[in-house]
Amino acid sequence: MHDDARVPSTALKFCVGRIKKTAPPEDCPGSEWYSYTIEHEKTRIVGKRSGTLNSVTLYLEDYVEKLNARPSWGYSSYAPKKTKK
């Protein structure tokens, strides 16, 4: 977690949904691929990631933690991430 992280808001609770092994996307290397969902009420984020089941799970847990913390940083969870220029 970053030094500037604050306690996540309890208003939003994204969570890791389903993770299952899948075929790789076309023209993408990697022997192990997983499809996943991140869920919050009616919102669902669907994606694919290469790696072991453990590495994909750790990535998703970190990603969900950051999604849930964004409102406490003054950002909307639904807006694109702001980047420094």
N, C-alpha and C positions, 0 to 999 in steps of 0.2 A: 504494500500500500504506500502511496506517496505521502510525503511529509505534510502536504497541505490538505490531506483528507480530513473530512469532518464526519461526524456521526450521521449515517444515512437516515433520511426521512422515513417514517413508518407509513407515510401516505402511499408510496409506490413500493410494490414488492414484485419485481420481476423475478422469475425463477427459471432454472434450467428445466426444460420439459423432457422430451424424448431424445435419446442419442442412440443411433443404430448404424451399424456398418452398411456402407453403400458403395456403389461403383464410382470410380473417379470421374470427375468432369472430363469432357473431351479435351484432348491436347494438354492435360495436366499430369505431371509426373507424380509419383508417390504410390506406394503399394497399399497402404491402409488409408481409407477415407471413411468419414462418418458424417451422416446427416444429423442435424440437431434442430431443436426448437427452443426458443426462449419465450416464456409466456407471462402475460399480465392481463388479467381479466379478459377483454375481447381482443387484445393486441397479441400478435404472434410474429416473432422473428424466426425465419427459416434460413438455414445455411448449411454449408458443407465445409469440412476442414480435414486436412490430412494429418496423420500422426497416429500415435497409439491411443487406445481408449483412455488411458490415464492422462496423457498430455492434452487431449481434447477436452476432457472433463475439467482439468485444472484451468485451462484457458477460459472455458465457459463460466466457471465459478468466479474467476477474476472479472470477466466482462460483466456478469450480472451484478456483482458488487459495485462496480463503477456506474452502471446504469442506475442502480438504486441510490447512489450517493449524489448524482448530478443535481437534483433539486436543492440539496443542502449547499451546493456550491453556487447557486443562483442561476443554473441552466435548466431548461426544460428537458425532460427525458426524451421527448419526442422531436426536439430540434436537432439539427446536425451539430456535431461537436465543433466548438470554436477552436481554431488553431491560431497560434501566435504567428505574426508576419514579420 
